[in-house]
Amino acid sequence: MFLLGRVTYLLLRLARKKGTSLPGLLMWRWRKTLLSEWLNQLEQLIVVTGTNGKTTTTALLYSMLHDQDQPWITNQGGANLVQGLMAALSRHANWRGVLRVRKAVFEIDEATFPLIMERVRPTLMVVTNIFRDQLDRYGEIDHALSMIQKGIALHEASQLLINADDPLTAFLGRNRSLTYAFSMDKEAIASMTMVDSSEVRDGSFCLVCGHELHYDGFIYSQIGYYRCLHCDFTHPDAEFIGSPRQDASLVVGELSGLPGEPSTLHVDLTGMYNAYNLLCAYSAARIVGASPRRIQEGLRRFVSPTGRMQTFVGKQQSEITLALIKNPTGANGVLRAVVEDVQTYAICLTINDQDADGRDVSWLWDVDFESFVTRSNIRRYYCAGERALDMALRLYYAGVREEAMVIVEDLTTLPAVLFTLGQKTYVLSTYTALHRLAEWFERESEKRGNDLDE
């Protein structure tokens, strides 16, 4: 009966629909035990969870590990719920339900993480970071932390990789064996500290004693080099240390005891948060035995996932970069990358409020638009989506002049509007508009490219 999922997947492909989760949803409703049966056929399983960066980190890690000689399974496109895992596994099963590939790297939604961990013992659990996310789905930050903590507690014999620069994920590895950590270089953190930033730092309190943490430097949100002045909780030593360079490369040194020399990594992804994704993926790949050479070869094959700093080019100087935003920390990270790109002319913020986006859009008021408006050279602000007016109001209170704002009432017109600018533009979008925008931008880019050829 699981062949129903395979047939559904093929029909979606023929119809040119992505359908990354629908086949899995059908199989999950038919036979829930099938997921456990497949997961327990795996000889090696890496699971990636956390608030931000799961999709990009998993895609990077997959590119580092997968090739024709050593194939891996993954759930592409951010399909990180149960049905997404089912769909990914079904594509590698024969008609008897036996997996042809026995290694997998999956990104898993925080709320789904304990459910999956109850069904399988992973080789390596990876936690990227923990921030406040969609309030109407995850609640406050302590709820997300508790869900991940519950899943980790089920597997003390599995390896764990944490972000040492995040005190919340660092707490998950406290007094735990088989735990590795990655961190940016302390001097690099100090050099990037923005003392006048007003962004919210939800996780900057000690989880041991409750006091506010002291920071020697921070990059964004609670990410930085910290210590508690009232107890022994402090930034842990890291086995993998990254040093960002001006040319957007990342030099990684290791104190892991694994064979290999320091590596210089480069991938076409902008933003400090993507440097963390790269460092996290590299660290995980090394822990499961990938050589630095294999990792470098994989990075040359890497293709950015949909809406993760995905670039579309039109004629003349038109260039659009599409990025997902879903919470204050993620939005601040993207905005900082936009500020660093001095050629940017315009920005478009597309905000929807459907279930996958989060009905509550009050998080927009916790994004540090004030610093962005002060530091950037943006000349035009476009507001689109179901909550375009809410976005425009937020920008107005951040200091954007009314004459610099444009409300896009019909989202389907956005690609033509932005490509007509003939300038570099960033489009920041919530989930439900993201894939449609990517398809429209791709189509418009190809059309304008063909016009140019003619």
C-alpha positions in Angstrom: 0.0 0.0 0.0 3.0 2.3 0.5 3.2 2.3 -3.3 0.3 4.8 -3.2 2.8 7.3 -1.9 5.2 6.5 -4.7 2.5 6.9 -7.4 1.3 10.2 -5.8 4.9 11.5 -5.9 5.3 10.6 -9.6 2.0 12.2 -10.5 3.0 15.4 -8.7 6.3 15.4 -10.7 4.4 14.9 -13.9 2.2 17.8 -13.0 5.3 19.9 -12.1 4.2 20.2 -8.5 6.7 20.0 -5.7 4.5 18.0 -3.3 7.3 17.2 -0.9 5.0 16.1 1.8 1.7 14.9 0.3 2.8 11.4 -0.5 4.1 11.0 3.1 0.9 12.4 4.5 -1.1 9.7 2.7 1.2 6.9 4.0 1.2 8.3 7.5 -2.6 8.2 7.7 -2.7 4.7 6.2 0.0 3.1 8.4 1.8 5.1 11.1 4.2 2.2 12.0 5.8 2.4 8.6 7.9 5.4 9.7 9.5 3.4 12.5 10.0 0.4 10.3 11.9 2.6 7.7 13.9 4.6 10.3 15.1 1.5 12.0 16.5 0.1 8.7 18.9 3.0 8.6 22.5 2.3 9.5 23.4 5.9 10.0 21.0 8.8 10.8 21.8 12.5 11.4 18.9 14.7 12.6 19.1 18.5 12.5 16.8 20.5 14.6 16.6 24.0 16.1 14.7 27.3 15.3 16.7 28.8 12.4 19.0 27.4 9.8 17.7 23.8 9.7 17.0 23.7 5.9 20.2 25.3 4.8 22.4 23.4 7.3 20.8 20.1 6.2 21.3 20.9 2.5 24.9 21.8 3.1 25.5 18.6 5.1 23.8 16.5 2.5 26.0 18.0 -0.2 29.1 17.2 1.9 28.1 13.6 2.4 26.1 12.4 -0.6 27.6 11.2 -3.9 27.0 8.3 -6.3 29.4 5.9 -4.3 27.9 6.8 -0.9 24.2 7.9 -1.4 22.3 9.5 1.4 18.6 10.2 1.9 17.3 13.7 2.8 14.1 15.6 3.1 14.6 18.5 0.7 12.7 21.8 0.7 12.1 22.2 4.4 9.6 19.2 4.6 10.5 18.7 8.2 7.3 17.2 9.7 6.4 13.5 9.9 4.9 13.4 6.4 8.1 15.0 4.9 10.2 12.2 6.4 7.8 9.6 5.2 7.9 11.0 1.6 11.7 11.2 1.6 12.1 7.6 2.8 9.4 6.2 0.4 11.4 7.4 -2.6 14.2 5.0 -1.6 12.1 1.9 -0.8 11.5 -1.0 -3.1 8.0 -2.6 -3.6 8.5 -4.7 -0.4 9.2 -1.7 1.7 13.0 -2.3 2.0 15.2 0.8 1.8 17.8 0.7 -0.9 19.8 3.5 0.8 20.7 3.1 4.5 22.1 6.5 5.4 20.0 9.7 6.0 20.3 13.3 7.1 17.0 14.8 8.1 15.9 18.2 9.3 13.2 17.9 11.9 10.8 20.5 13.2 11.3 21.3 16.9 7.8 20.2 17.9 8.1 16.9 15.9 11.6 16.2 17.2 10.5 14.2 20.4 8.0 12.2 18.3 10.8 11.1 15.9 13.3 10.4 18.7 10.8 8.0 20.3 11.0 5.9 17.2 14.7 5.7 16.4 18.2 6.0 17.8 20.1 8.6 15.8 23.9 8.5 15.1 24.1 12.3 15.6 21.7 14.9 16.9 22.5 18.5 15.7 20.9 21.6 17.3 21.5 24.8 15.4 20.1 27.4 17.8 17.0 28.1 19.8 15.1 31.4 19.4 11.6 32.6 19.9 9.5 31.5 16.9 5.9 31.5 15.9 4.1 32.4 19.2 0.8 30.7 18.3 2.5 27.4 17.5 5.5 27.1 19.7 4.7 29.5 22.5 7.6 31.2 24.3 11.2 30.2 23.9 11.2 27.8 26.9 8.7 25.6 25.2 10.9 25.1 22.2 13.8 24.3 24.5 11.8 21.7 26.4 10.7 19.9 23.3 14.3 19.6 22.0 15.6 18.7 25.5 13.0 15.9 25.7 14.1 14.4 22.5 17.8 14.5 23.4 17.2 12.9 26.8 16.0 9.8 25.1 19.4 9.1 23.6 22.3 9.5 26.0 24.3 7.0 23.9 24.0 9.1 20.7 26.4 11.9 19.7 25.2 15.5 20.1 26.4 18.7 18.3 25.6 22.0 19.8 26.1 25.7 19.1 28.4 26.9 21.9 27.7 30.5 21.1 24.0 30.0 22.0 23.6 29.7 25.8 20.3 27.8 25.3 21.8 25.0 23.0 25.0 25.0 25.2 22.8 24.2 28.2 21.5 21.1 26.4 25.1 19.7 26.3 25.9 20.6 29.9 27.4 17.6 31.8 26.6 15.3 28.9 29.1 12.9 27.3 29.4 12.4 23.6 28.8 16.1 23.0 30.6 18.3 20.5 30.4 22.0 20.0 31.0 24.6 17.3 31.8 28.3 17.8 33.0 31.4 16.1 36.4 32.7 17.2 36.1 34.9 20.3 38.0 37.8 18.6 35.7 37.6 15.6 32.7 37.8 17.9 34.1 40.8 19.7 34.8 42.6 16.4 31.3 42.1 15.1 29.5 43.3 18.3 27.0 46.1 17.6 26.8 48.0 20.9 23.9 50.2 19.6 21.7 47.4 18.4 18.2 47.3 20.0 17.3 43.8 18.9 15.6 41.5 21.5 17.8 38.9 23.3 15.3 36.4 24.7 17.8 33.7 25.6 20.4 35.8 27.4 19.6 34.6 30.9 21.4 31.7 32.7 19.3 28.5 32.7 21.2 27.3 35.8 20.6 30.2 38.3 18.3 32.6 36.4 20.6 35.7 36.4 21.3 37.7 33.3 24.4 36.5 31.4 27.5 38.7 31.0 28.6 39.0 27.4 32.2 39.7 26.2 30.8 40.1 22.7 27.7 39.1 20.7 26.8 38.8 17.1 22.9 38.7 17.1 20.2 37.9 19.6 21.8 35.9 22.4 24.5 34.5 20.2 27.9 35.4 21.4 30.6 34.8 24.1 29.0 34.8 27.5 29.4 33.7 31.1 27.3 33.8 34.3 28.8 35.9 37.1 26.7 34.1 39.7 27.4 30.4 39.0 29.7 28.2 36.9 27.7 28.3 33.7 29.9 29.7 30.9 30.6 29.4 27.2 31.8 25.8 26.6 35.0 25.0 24.8 34.4 24.1 21.2 35.9 21.4 19.0 35.2 23.3 15.8 36.1 27.0 15.7 35.2 29.3 12.7 36.9 32.5 11.7 35.0 34.6 9.1 37.1 36.4 6.5 36.4 39.5 4.5 36.1 37.5 1.2 33.1 35.7 2.8 35.1 32.5 3.3 35.2 30.7 6.7 38.4 29.2 8.1 37.7 26.3 10.4 40.2 25.1 13.0 39.6 21.8 14.9 40.3 20.7 18.4 38.4 17.5 17.9 41.3 15.1 17.6 40.0 14.1 14.2 42.6 13.7 11.4 42.8 16.7 9.0 44.1 20.3 8.7 42.3 23.6 9.1 39.9 24.1 6.2 39.0 27.2 4.3 35.3 27.0 3.3 33.5 29.1 0.7 29.9 28.8 -0.4 27.7 31.3 -2.2 25.6 32.3 0.8 25.6 35.7 2.4 25.1 36.7 6.0 26.7 35.8 9.3 23.8 33.4 10.1 24.8 31.4 7.0 28.4 31.3 8.3 27.0 29.5 11.3 25.0 27.1 9.1 28.2 26.3 7.2 30.2 25.8 10.4 27.5 23.6 11.8 27.3 21.4 8.7 31.1 21.1 8.5 31.3 20.1 12.1 28.6 17.4 11.7 30.2 16.1 8.6 33.6 15.7 10.3 32.0 14.0 13.3 30.5 11.3 11.1 33.8 10.7 9.4 33.8 12.9 6.2 37.3 14.1 5.3 38.0 17.8 4.6 38.6 17.0 0.9 35.2 15.3 0.6 33.6 18.2 2.3 35.2 20.7 -0.2 34.0 18.6 -3.1 30.5 18.5 -1.7 30.4 22.3 -1.3 31.2 22.8 -5.0 27.9 20.9 -5.8 25.8 22.8 -3.3 22.7 24.6 -4.5 20.9 26.9 -2.1 17.4 25.7 -1.1 14.4 27.6 -2.2 14.2 31.0 -0.6 17.4 30.8 1.4 19.3 33.7 -0.2 18.3 32.4 -3.6 19.2 34.8 -6.4 17.4 35.5 -9.7 19.0 37.6 -12.4 17.2 39.5 -15.2 18.4 41.8 -17.9 20.5 44.9 -17.4 21.3 45.2 -13.6 18.2 43.4 -12.3 18.9 41.0 -9.5 16.5 39.7 -6.9 17.6 37.8 -3.8 14.8 35.8 -2.0 15.1 35.0 1.7 12.7 33.4 4.2 11.9 35.3 7.4 9.7 33.8 10.2 10.8 35.3 13.5 12.7 38.4 14.9 16.2 36.8 15.0 16.0 35.4 11.5 14.7 38.7 10.1 17.5 40.6 11.9 20.1 38.3 10.4 18.8 38.8 6.9 18.6 42.6 7.4 22.2 42.7 8.5 23.2 40.9 5.3 21.2 43.4 3.3 23.0 46.3 5.1 26.4 44.7 4.2 25.4 44.5 0.5 25.9 48.2 -0.4 24.6 47.8 -3.9 21.1 47.1 -2.7 18.5 49.6 -4.0 15.2 48.2 -2.7 13.7 45.8 -0.3 10.4 44.0 -0.4 8.8 42.5 2.7 6.0 40.0 2.0 4.1 39.0 5.1 1.3 36.5 5.2 -0.5 35.2 8.3 -1.7 31.7 7.4 -1.1 28.7 9.7 2.3 28.0 8.4 3.4 31.6 8.8 1.9 32.1 12.2 -1.3 34.0 12.7 0.3 36.4 15.2 2.4 38.9 13.3 3.3 40.9 16.5 6.9 39.6 16.1 7.4 42.2 13.4 7.6 44.8 16.3 10.6 42.9 17.8 12.6 43.1 14.6 15.2 45.8 14.8 14.1 47.8 11.7 15.2 51.0 13.5 18.9 50.0 13.2 18.3 48.7 9.6 16.8 52.0 8.5 19.6 54.0 10.0 22.4 51.8 8.6 21.2 50.9 5.2 21.0 52.9 1.9 17.7 51.5 0.8 15.8 53.9 -1.4 12.5 52.0 -1.9 10.5 49.8 0.5 7.8 47.5 -1.0 5.2 45.9 1.3 3.3 42.9 0.0 1.3 39.9 1.2 -1.8 39.6 3.4 -0.4 41.8 6.1 1.2 44.4 3.8 -0.4 47.3 5.7 0.9 46.0 9.1 4.3 45.8 7.6 4.1 49.4 6.2 2.9 50.6 9.6 5.9 48.9 11.3 8.3 50.6 8.8 6.7 53.9 9.3 7.4 53.8 13.1 10.9 52.6 12.3 11.5 55.9 10.5 10.8 55.1 6.8 9.2 58.0 5.0 5.7 57.4 3.4 6.9 58.4 0.0 9.6 55.7 0.1 7.0 53.0 0.6 5.0 51.1 -2.0 2.1 48.8 -1.1 1.8 46.0 -3.6 -1.8 44.9 -3.5 -1.6 42.1 -6.1 1.2 39.7 -5.3 1.3 38.3 -8.8 2.5 41.6 -10.2 5.5 41.7 -7.8 8.1 39.9 -10.1 7.4 42.3 -13.0 7.5 45.3 -10.7 10.8 44.4 -9.1 12.6 43.3 -12.3 11.6 46.5 -14.0 13.6 48.4 -11.4 16.8 47.3 -13.0 18.4 47.3 -9.6 19.5 44.9 -6.9 16.5 44.0 -4.6 16.1 41.8 -1.6 12.7 40.1 -1.0 12.0 38.9 2.5 9.0 36.6 2.7 7.2 34.4 5.2 6.5 30.7 4.4 3.3 30.6 2.4 4.4 33.2 -0.2 7.9 31.9 -0.5 7.6 29.0 -3.0 5.2 30.9 -5.2 7.5 33.9 -5.3 10.4 31.6 -6.2 8.5 30.1 -9.1 7.3 33.5 -10.3 10.8 35.0 -10.1 12.3 32.1 -11.9 9.8 32.4 -14.7 10.2 36.1 -15.0 14.0 35.8 -14.9 13.9 33.2 -17.7 11.5 35.4 -19.8 13.6 38.5 -19.4 16.8 36.5 -20.2 15.2 35.2 -23.4 14.1 38.8 -24.3 17.7 39.9 -23.9 19.0 37.0 -26.1 16.6 38.1 -28.8 
